[in-house]
Amino acid sequence: MKIIITTLSALLLFAVASAQLKITPKCPAIEINILDGIVNGNILPTSTVGFIKNTLPCFTSFEDEGTTAKCGAGVFYKDKDVYFYTTRDYIEIGPNFKGKLSVPLMGLPRNSLFKILGSPQIKDVSWDAFQTSYGILILYYNKESKVYKIQFSTQSASSIKLCE
């Protein structure tokens, strides 16, 4: 009888001891410097999955290096609408981005970008690609010809491989 009581007490104590409070990781505000191609002062499109996860611990999902996922490795912040594709070395900012852009491009009309970025290297019906000091900046336009999605990379226009 003593063994049963002791065992049950130990199990109860173990259950209580393992029921620790879990702390939700606090994520700093996401600040993206579009002209320098840097996030929060130290995350580059070439940063690793581990580095991004440690720097911004509030990710919603991730894929490790060497994965067979369609788009390769990356760290994704769906709630903030920003995605780091580490295998492909680019960062994508969606229309519902929750953070700060150094140059507030989101929602700007296409015809107002020349003053900020100059002439695009490549023009298409729904997007423009601009050469930058770090690589390439791609802006996508909605039906009203306003910026709704941004991608930037250390790759060139001829070598970038975007996830479709």
Rosetta constraint file for C-alpha pairs under 8 A:
AtomPair CA 1 CA 5 HARMONIC 6.32 0.50
AtomPair CA 2 CA 6 HARMONIC 5.95 0.50
AtomPair CA 3 CA 7 HARMONIC 5.96 0.50
AtomPair CA 4 CA 8 HARMONIC 6.08 0.50
AtomPair CA 5 CA 9 HARMONIC 5.99 0.50
AtomPair CA 6 CA 10 HARMONIC 6.08 0.50
AtomPair CA 7 CA 11 HARMONIC 6.18 0.50
AtomPair CA 8 CA 12 HARMONIC 6.11 0.50
AtomPair CA 9 CA 13 HARMONIC 6.04 0.50
AtomPair CA 10 CA 14 HARMONIC 6.03 0.50
AtomPair CA 11 CA 15 HARMONIC 6.16 0.50
AtomPair CA 12 CA 16 HARMONIC 6.26 0.50
AtomPair CA 13 CA 17 HARMONIC 6.01 0.50
AtomPair CA 14 CA 18 HARMONIC 6.12 0.50
AtomPair CA 15 CA 19 HARMONIC 6.30 0.50
AtomPair CA 16 CA 20 HARMONIC 7.86 0.50
AtomPair CA 25 CA 57 HARMONIC 5.95 0.50
AtomPair CA 25 CA 58 HARMONIC 5.77 0.50
AtomPair CA 26 CA 57 HARMONIC 7.18 0.50
AtomPair CA 26 CA 58 HARMONIC 6.64 0.50
AtomPair CA 27 CA 56 HARMONIC 5.69 0.50
AtomPair CA 27 CA 57 HARMONIC 6.05 0.50
AtomPair CA 27 CA 58 HARMONIC 5.38 0.50
AtomPair CA 28 CA 56 HARMONIC 6.90 0.50
AtomPair CA 29 CA 99 HARMONIC 6.09 0.50
AtomPair CA 29 CA 100 HARMONIC 7.80 0.50
AtomPair CA 30 CA 39 HARMONIC 6.96 0.50
AtomPair CA 30 CA 40 HARMONIC 6.12 0.50
AtomPair CA 30 CA 98 HARMONIC 7.52 0.50
AtomPair CA 30 CA 99 HARMONIC 4.85 0.50
AtomPair CA 30 CA 100 HARMONIC 6.33 0.50
AtomPair CA 31 CA 39 HARMONIC 5.74 0.50
AtomPair CA 31 CA 40 HARMONIC 5.06 0.50
AtomPair CA 31 CA 41 HARMONIC 7.95 0.50
AtomPair CA 31 CA 99 HARMONIC 5.81 0.50
AtomPair CA 31 CA 100 HARMONIC 4.68 0.50
AtomPair CA 31 CA 101 HARMONIC 5.94 0.50
AtomPair CA 31 CA 102 HARMONIC 7.35 0.50
AtomPair CA 32 CA 37 HARMONIC 7.41 0.50
AtomPair CA 32 CA 38 HARMONIC 5.99 0.50
AtomPair CA 32 CA 39 HARMONIC 4.45 0.50
AtomPair CA 32 CA 40 HARMONIC 6.22 0.50
AtomPair CA 32 CA 99 HARMONIC 7.77 0.50
AtomPair CA 32 CA 100 HARMONIC 6.19 0.50
AtomPair CA 32 CA 101 HARMONIC 4.92 0.50
AtomPair CA 32 CA 102 HARMONIC 6.07 0.50
AtomPair CA 33 CA 37 HARMONIC 5.71 0.50
AtomPair CA 33 CA 38 HARMONIC 5.27 0.50
AtomPair CA 33 CA 39 HARMONIC 6.17 0.50
AtomPair CA 33 CA 40 HARMONIC 7.81 0.50
AtomPair CA 33 CA 41 HARMONIC 7.87 0.50
AtomPair CA 33 CA 101 HARMONIC 6.11 0.50
AtomPair CA 33 CA 102 HARMONIC 4.82 0.50
AtomPair CA 33 CA 103 HARMONIC 7.31 0.50
AtomPair CA 34 CA 38 HARMONIC 6.97 0.50
AtomPair CA 34 CA 101 HARMONIC 6.77 0.50
AtomPair CA 34 CA 102 HARMONIC 6.06 0.50
AtomPair CA 34 CA 103 HARMONIC 6.39 0.50
AtomPair CA 34 CA 152 HARMONIC 7.91 0.50
AtomPair CA 35 CA 102 HARMONIC 7.69 0.50
AtomPair CA 35 CA 103 HARMONIC 7.67 0.50
AtomPair CA 35 CA 132 HARMONIC 7.19 0.50
AtomPair CA 35 CA 133 HARMONIC 7.90 0.50
AtomPair CA 36 CA 133 HARMONIC 7.24 0.50
AtomPair CA 36 CA 134 HARMONIC 6.69 0.50
AtomPair CA 37 CA 44 HARMONIC 6.58 0.50
AtomPair CA 37 CA 45 HARMONIC 7.46 0.50
AtomPair CA 37 CA 134 HARMONIC 6.50 0.50
AtomPair CA 37 CA 152 HARMONIC 6.81 0.50
AtomPair CA 37 CA 153 HARMONIC 7.40 0.50
AtomPair CA 38 CA 42 HARMONIC 6.21 0.50
AtomPair CA 38 CA 43 HARMONIC 5.57 0.50
AtomPair CA 38 CA 44 HARMONIC 5.11 0.50
AtomPair CA 38 CA 45 HARMONIC 7.58 0.50
AtomPair CA 39 CA 43 HARMONIC 4.87 0.50
AtomPair CA 39 CA 44 HARMONIC 6.48 0.50
AtomPair CA 43 CA 47 HARMONIC 6.00 0.50
AtomPair CA 43 CA 51 HARMONIC 7.98 0.50
AtomPair CA 43 CA 52 HARMONIC 6.78 0.50
AtomPair CA 45 CA 84 HARMONIC 7.04 0.50
AtomPair CA 45 CA 85 HARMONIC 7.53 0.50
AtomPair CA 45 CA 86 HARMONIC 6.66 0.50
AtomPair CA 45 CA 89 HARMONIC 4.75 0.50
AtomPair CA 45 CA 90 HARMONIC 4.76 0.50
AtomPair CA 45 CA 91 HARMONIC 5.84 0.50
AtomPair CA 45 CA 152 HARMONIC 7.58 0.50
AtomPair CA 45 CA 153 HARMONIC 5.78 0.50
AtomPair CA 45 CA 154 HARMONIC 6.46 0.50
AtomPair CA 46 CA 86 HARMONIC 6.20 0.50
AtomPair CA 46 CA 89 HARMONIC 4.96 0.50
AtomPair CA 46 CA 90 HARMONIC 7.32 0.50
AtomPair CA 46 CA 154 HARMONIC 7.25 0.50
AtomPair CA 47 CA 51 HARMONIC 6.45 0.50
AtomPair CA 47 CA 52 HARMONIC 6.73 0.50
AtomPair CA 47 CA 86 HARMONIC 6.58 0.50
AtomPair CA 47 CA 89 HARMONIC 7.82 0.50
AtomPair CA 48 CA 52 HARMONIC 6.30 0.50
AtomPair CA 48 CA 86 HARMONIC 6.12 0.50
AtomPair CA 49 CA 53 HARMONIC 6.11 0.50
AtomPair CA 49 CA 62 HARMONIC 7.76 0.50
AtomPair CA 49 CA 63 HARMONIC 7.86 0.50
AtomPair CA 49 CA 64 HARMONIC 6.59 0.50
AtomPair CA 49 CA 65 HARMONIC 7.33 0.50
AtomPair CA 49 CA 73 HARMONIC 7.17 0.50
AtomPair CA 49 CA 74 HARMONIC 6.00 0.50
AtomPair CA 49 CA 75 HARMONIC 6.18 0.50
AtomPair CA 49 CA 86 HARMONIC 6.53 0.50
AtomPair CA 50 CA 54 HARMONIC 6.13 0.50
AtomPair CA 51 CA 55 HARMONIC 6.08 0.50
AtomPair CA 52 CA 56 HARMONIC 5.83 0.50
AtomPair CA 52 CA 57 HARMONIC 7.69 0.50
AtomPair CA 52 CA 75 HARMONIC 7.08 0.50
AtomPair CA 53 CA 57 HARMONIC 4.97 0.50
AtomPair CA 53 CA 58 HARMONIC 7.70 0.50
AtomPair CA 53 CA 59 HARMONIC 6.95 0.50
AtomPair CA 53 CA 75 HARMONIC 7.06 0.50
AtomPair CA 58 CA 77 HARMONIC 7.52 0.50
AtomPair CA 59 CA 75 HARMONIC 6.69 0.50
AtomPair CA 59 CA 76 HARMONIC 5.78 0.50
AtomPair CA 59 CA 77 HARMONIC 4.88 0.50
AtomPair CA 59 CA 78 HARMONIC 7.83 0.50
AtomPair CA 60 CA 76 HARMONIC 5.91 0.50
AtomPair CA 60 CA 77 HARMONIC 5.15 0.50
AtomPair CA 60 CA 78 HARMONIC 6.13 0.50
AtomPair CA 60 CA 79 HARMONIC 7.29 0.50
AtomPair CA 61 CA 75 HARMONIC 6.23 0.50
AtomPair CA 61 CA 76 HARMONIC 5.31 0.50
AtomPair CA 61 CA 77 HARMONIC 6.98 0.50
AtomPair CA 62 CA 73 HARMONIC 7.24 0.50
AtomPair CA 62 CA 74 HARMONIC 5.51 0.50
AtomPair CA 62 CA 75 HARMONIC 4.31 0.50
AtomPair CA 62 CA 76 HARMONIC 5.77 0.50
AtomPair CA 63 CA 67 HARMONIC 6.56 0.50
AtomPair CA 63 CA 69 HARMONIC 7.33 0.50
AtomPair CA 63 CA 72 HARMONIC 7.02 0.50
AtomPair CA 63 CA 73 HARMONIC 4.63 0.50
AtomPair CA 63 CA 74 HARMONIC 5.19 0.50
AtomPair CA 63 CA 75 HARMONIC 6.52 0.50
AtomPair CA 64 CA 72 HARMONIC 7.98 0.50
AtomPair CA 64 CA 73 HARMONIC 5.06 0.50
AtomPair CA 64 CA 74 HARMONIC 6.78 0.50
AtomPair CA 65 CA 72 HARMONIC 7.16 0.50
AtomPair CA 65 CA 73 HARMONIC 4.94 0.50
AtomPair CA 65 CA 74 HARMONIC 7.85 0.50
AtomPair CA 65 CA 87 HARMONIC 7.22 0.50
AtomPair CA 66 CA 72 HARMONIC 7.39 0.50
AtomPair CA 66 CA 73 HARMONIC 7.05 0.50
AtomPair CA 67 CA 72 HARMONIC 5.98 0.50
AtomPair CA 67 CA 73 HARMONIC 6.27 0.50
AtomPair CA 68 CA 72 HARMONIC 6.45 0.50
AtomPair CA 69 CA 73 HARMONIC 7.26 0.50
AtomPair CA 70 CA 163 HARMONIC 7.84 0.50
AtomPair CA 71 CA 85 HARMONIC 7.42 0.50
AtomPair CA 71 CA 87 HARMONIC 7.75 0.50
AtomPair CA 71 CA 88 HARMONIC 7.84 0.50
AtomPair CA 71 CA 163 HARMONIC 5.47 0.50
AtomPair CA 72 CA 85 HARMONIC 7.24 0.50
AtomPair CA 72 CA 86 HARMONIC 7.55 0.50
AtomPair CA 72 CA 87 HARMONIC 5.49 0.50
AtomPair CA 72 CA 88 HARMONIC 7.37 0.50
AtomPair CA 73 CA 85 HARMONIC 6.18 0.50
AtomPair CA 73 CA 86 HARMONIC 5.52 0.50
AtomPair CA 73 CA 87 HARMONIC 5.19 0.50
AtomPair CA 74 CA 83 HARMONIC 7.39 0.50
AtomPair CA 74 CA 84 HARMONIC 5.27 0.50
AtomPair CA 74 CA 85 HARMONIC 4.34 0.50
AtomPair CA 74 CA 86 HARMONIC 4.90 0.50
AtomPair CA 74 CA 87 HARMONIC 6.87 0.50
AtomPair CA 75 CA 83 HARMONIC 6.23 0.50
AtomPair CA 75 CA 84 HARMONIC 5.14 0.50
AtomPair CA 75 CA 85 HARMONIC 6.72 0.50
AtomPair CA 75 CA 86 HARMONIC 7.59 0.50
AtomPair CA 76 CA 82 HARMONIC 6.51 0.50
AtomPair CA 76 CA 83 HARMONIC 4.55 0.50
AtomPair CA 76 CA 84 HARMONIC 6.07 0.50
AtomPair CA 77 CA 81 HARMONIC 5.86 0.50
AtomPair CA 77 CA 82 HARMONIC 5.35 0.50
AtomPair CA 77 CA 83 HARMONIC 5.94 0.50
AtomPair CA 78 CA 82 HARMONIC 6.46 0.50
AtomPair CA 78 CA 83 HARMONIC 7.40 0.50
AtomPair CA 79 CA 98 HARMONIC 7.93 0.50
AtomPair CA 80 CA 96 HARMONIC 7.00 0.50
AtomPair CA 80 CA 97 HARMONIC 5.25 0.50
AtomPair CA 80 CA 98 HARMONIC 4.77 0.50
AtomPair CA 80 CA 99 HARMONIC 7.29 0.50
AtomPair CA 81 CA 93 HARMONIC 6.07 0.50
AtomPair CA 81 CA 94 HARMONIC 5.08 0.50
AtomPair CA 81 CA 95 HARMONIC 7.21 0.50
AtomPair CA 81 CA 96 HARMONIC 5.64 0.50
AtomPair CA 81 CA 97 HARMONIC 4.65 0.50
AtomPair CA 81 CA 98 HARMONIC 6.78 0.50
AtomPair CA 82 CA 91 HARMONIC 7.32 0.50
AtomPair CA 82 CA 92 HARMONIC 5.69 0.50
AtomPair CA 82 CA 93 HARMONIC 4.61 0.50
AtomPair CA 82 CA 94 HARMONIC 6.14 0.50
AtomPair CA 82 CA 97 HARMONIC 6.38 0.50
AtomPair CA 83 CA 91 HARMONIC 5.71 0.50
AtomPair CA 83 CA 92 HARMONIC 5.09 0.50
AtomPair CA 83 CA 93 HARMONIC 6.57 0.50
AtomPair CA 84 CA 89 HARMONIC 7.83 0.50
AtomPair CA 84 CA 90 HARMONIC 6.33 0.50
AtomPair CA 84 CA 91 HARMONIC 4.61 0.50
AtomPair CA 84 CA 92 HARMONIC 6.54 0.50
AtomPair CA 85 CA 89 HARMONIC 5.82 0.50
AtomPair CA 85 CA 90 HARMONIC 5.39 0.50
AtomPair CA 85 CA 91 HARMONIC 5.98 0.50
AtomPair CA 85 CA 92 HARMONIC 7.89 0.50
AtomPair CA 86 CA 90 HARMONIC 6.65 0.50
AtomPair CA 88 CA 160 HARMONIC 7.40 0.50
AtomPair CA 88 CA 161 HARMONIC 6.28 0.50
AtomPair CA 88 CA 162 HARMONIC 7.04 0.50
AtomPair CA 89 CA 153 HARMONIC 5.90 0.50
AtomPair CA 89 CA 154 HARMONIC 6.56 0.50
AtomPair CA 89 CA 155 HARMONIC 7.16 0.50
AtomPair CA 90 CA 151 HARMONIC 6.76 0.50
AtomPair CA 90 CA 152 HARMONIC 5.54 0.50
AtomPair CA 90 CA 153 HARMONIC 4.26 0.50
AtomPair CA 90 CA 154 HARMONIC 7.00 0.50
AtomPair CA 90 CA 155 HARMONIC 7.90 0.50
AtomPair CA 90 CA 162 HARMONIC 7.98 0.50
AtomPair CA 91 CA 151 HARMONIC 5.56 0.50
AtomPair CA 91 CA 152 HARMONIC 5.52 0.50
AtomPair CA 91 CA 153 HARMONIC 6.52 0.50
AtomPair CA 92 CA 149 HARMONIC 7.38 0.50
AtomPair CA 92 CA 150 HARMONIC 5.75 0.50
AtomPair CA 92 CA 151 HARMONIC 4.39 0.50
AtomPair CA 92 CA 152 HARMONIC 6.76 0.50
AtomPair CA 93 CA 97 HARMONIC 6.22 0.50
AtomPair CA 93 CA 149 HARMONIC 5.80 0.50
AtomPair CA 93 CA 150 HARMONIC 5.05 0.50
AtomPair CA 93 CA 151 HARMONIC 6.25 0.50
AtomPair CA 94 CA 148 HARMONIC 6.74 0.50
AtomPair CA 94 CA 149 HARMONIC 4.87 0.50
AtomPair CA 94 CA 150 HARMONIC 6.67 0.50
AtomPair CA 95 CA 106 HARMONIC 7.16 0.50
AtomPair CA 95 CA 148 HARMONIC 4.94 0.50
AtomPair CA 95 CA 149 HARMONIC 5.64 0.50
AtomPair CA 100 CA 104 HARMONIC 7.79 0.50
AtomPair CA 101 CA 105 HARMONIC 7.56 0.50
AtomPair CA 104 CA 108 HARMONIC 7.84 0.50
AtomPair CA 105 CA 147 HARMONIC 6.61 0.50
AtomPair CA 106 CA 146 HARMONIC 7.61 0.50
AtomPair CA 106 CA 147 HARMONIC 5.14 0.50
AtomPair CA 106 CA 148 HARMONIC 5.74 0.50
AtomPair CA 106 CA 149 HARMONIC 7.19 0.50
AtomPair CA 106 CA 150 HARMONIC 7.88 0.50
AtomPair CA 107 CA 146 HARMONIC 5.09 0.50
AtomPair CA 107 CA 147 HARMONIC 4.81 0.50
AtomPair CA 107 CA 148 HARMONIC 6.02 0.50
AtomPair CA 108 CA 112 HARMONIC 6.96 0.50
AtomPair CA 108 CA 113 HARMONIC 7.56 0.50
AtomPair CA 108 CA 146 HARMONIC 5.21 0.50
AtomPair CA 108 CA 147 HARMONIC 5.55 0.50
AtomPair CA 109 CA 113 HARMONIC 7.25 0.50
AtomPair CA 109 CA 144 HARMONIC 7.87 0.50
AtomPair CA 109 CA 145 HARMONIC 5.77 0.50
AtomPair CA 109 CA 146 HARMONIC 4.28 0.50
AtomPair CA 109 CA 147 HARMONIC 6.53 0.50
AtomPair CA 110 CA 141 HARMONIC 7.34 0.50
AtomPair CA 110 CA 145 HARMONIC 5.58 0.50
AtomPair CA 110 CA 146 HARMONIC 5.65 0.50
AtomPair CA 110 CA 147 HARMONIC 6.85 0.50
AtomPair CA 112 CA 116 HARMONIC 7.78 0.50
AtomPair CA 113 CA 117 HARMONIC 5.86 0.50
AtomPair CA 113 CA 118 HARMONIC 7.05 0.50
AtomPair CA 114 CA 118 HARMONIC 4.30 0.50
AtomPair CA 114 CA 119 HARMONIC 5.80 0.50
AtomPair CA 117 CA 130 HARMONIC 7.20 0.50
AtomPair CA 118 CA 130 HARMONIC 7.93 0.50
AtomPair CA 119 CA 130 HARMONIC 7.14 0.50
AtomPair CA 120 CA 128 HARMONIC 5.91 0.50
AtomPair CA 120 CA 129 HARMONIC 5.46 0.50
AtomPair CA 120 CA 130 HARMONIC 4.50 0.50
AtomPair CA 120 CA 131 HARMONIC 7.10 0.50
AtomPair CA 121 CA 128 HARMONIC 7.56 0.50
AtomPair CA 121 CA 129 HARMONIC 5.63 0.50
AtomPair CA 121 CA 130 HARMONIC 5.12 0.50
AtomPair CA 121 CA 131 HARMONIC 6.01 0.50
AtomPair CA 122 CA 128 HARMONIC 5.80 0.50
AtomPair CA 122 CA 129 HARMONIC 5.08 0.50
AtomPair CA 122 CA 130 HARMONIC 7.01 0.50
AtomPair CA 123 CA 127 HARMONIC 6.35 0.50
AtomPair CA 123 CA 128 HARMONIC 4.59 0.50
AtomPair CA 123 CA 129 HARMONIC 6.49 0.50
AtomPair CA 124 CA 128 HARMONIC 6.00 0.50
AtomPair CA 126 CA 140 HARMONIC 5.84 0.50
AtomPair CA 126 CA 141 HARMONIC 5.26 0.50
AtomPair CA 126 CA 142 HARMONIC 7.14 0.50
AtomPair CA 126 CA 145 HARMONIC 7.87 0.50
AtomPair CA 127 CA 138 HARMONIC 6.87 0.50
AtomPair CA 127 CA 139 HARMONIC 5.47 0.50
AtomPair CA 127 CA 140 HARMONIC 4.29 0.50
AtomPair CA 127 CA 141 HARMONIC 5.82 0.50
AtomPair CA 128 CA 138 HARMONIC 5.69 0.50
AtomPair CA 128 CA 139 HARMONIC 5.41 0.50
AtomPair CA 128 CA 140 HARMONIC 6.72 0.50
AtomPair CA 129 CA 136 HARMONIC 6.60 0.50
AtomPair CA 129 CA 137 HARMONIC 5.62 0.50
AtomPair CA 129 CA 138 HARMONIC 4.33 0.50
AtomPair CA 129 CA 139 HARMONIC 6.47 0.50
AtomPair CA 129 CA 157 HARMONIC 7.42 0.50
AtomPair CA 130 CA 136 HARMONIC 5.70 0.50
AtomPair CA 130 CA 137 HARMONIC 5.07 0.50
AtomPair CA 130 CA 138 HARMONIC 6.26 0.50
AtomPair CA 131 CA 135 HARMONIC 6.14 0.50
AtomPair CA 131 CA 136 HARMONIC 4.85 0.50
AtomPair CA 131 CA 137 HARMONIC 6.48 0.50
AtomPair CA 131 CA 156 HARMONIC 7.86 0.50
AtomPair CA 132 CA 136 HARMONIC 5.39 0.50
AtomPair CA 132 CA 137 HARMONIC 6.68 0.50
AtomPair CA 134 CA 153 HARMONIC 7.46 0.50
AtomPair CA 134 CA 154 HARMONIC 5.41 0.50
AtomPair CA 135 CA 152 HARMONIC 7.53 0.50
AtomPair CA 135 CA 153 HARMONIC 5.64 0.50
AtomPair CA 135 CA 154 HARMONIC 4.18 0.50
AtomPair CA 135 CA 155 HARMONIC 5.27 0.50
AtomPair CA 135 CA 156 HARMONIC 5.46 0.50
AtomPair CA 136 CA 152 HARMONIC 5.64 0.50
AtomPair CA 136 CA 153 HARMONIC 5.40 0.50
AtomPair CA 136 CA 154 HARMONIC 6.41 0.50
AtomPair CA 136 CA 155 HARMONIC 6.45 0.50
AtomPair CA 136 CA 156 HARMONIC 5.81 0.50
AtomPair CA 136 CA 157 HARMONIC 6.46 0.50
AtomPair CA 137 CA 150 HARMONIC 7.31 0.50
AtomPair CA 137 CA 151 HARMONIC 5.90 0.50
AtomPair CA 137 CA 152 HARMONIC 4.39 0.50
AtomPair CA 137 CA 153 HARMONIC 6.65 0.50
AtomPair CA 138 CA 150 HARMONIC 5.81 0.50
AtomPair CA 138 CA 151 HARMONIC 5.07 0.50
AtomPair CA 138 CA 152 HARMONIC 6.09 0.50
AtomPair CA 139 CA 147 HARMONIC 6.24 0.50
AtomPair CA 139 CA 148 HARMONIC 7.66 0.50
AtomPair CA 139 CA 149 HARMONIC 6.02 0.50
AtomPair CA 139 CA 150 HARMONIC 4.83 0.50
AtomPair CA 139 CA 151 HARMONIC 6.59 0.50
AtomPair CA 140 CA 146 HARMONIC 7.97 0.50
AtomPair CA 140 CA 147 HARMONIC 5.58 0.50
AtomPair CA 140 CA 148 HARMONIC 5.94 0.50
AtomPair CA 140 CA 149 HARMONIC 5.11 0.50
AtomPair CA 140 CA 150 HARMONIC 6.37 0.50
AtomPair CA 141 CA 145 HARMONIC 5.03 0.50
AtomPair CA 141 CA 146 HARMONIC 5.01 0.50
AtomPair CA 141 CA 147 HARMONIC 4.57 0.50
AtomPair CA 141 CA 148 HARMONIC 5.65 0.50
AtomPair CA 141 CA 149 HARMONIC 7.17 0.50
AtomPair CA 142 CA 146 HARMONIC 5.61 0.50
AtomPair CA 142 CA 147 HARMONIC 6.59 0.50
AtomPair CA 142 CA 148 HARMONIC 6.18 0.50
AtomPair CA 153 CA 160 HARMONIC 7.67 0.50
AtomPair CA 155 CA 159 HARMONIC 6.00 0.50
AtomPair CA 155 CA 160 HARMONIC 5.27 0.50
AtomPair CA 156 CA 160 HARMONIC 5.92 0.50
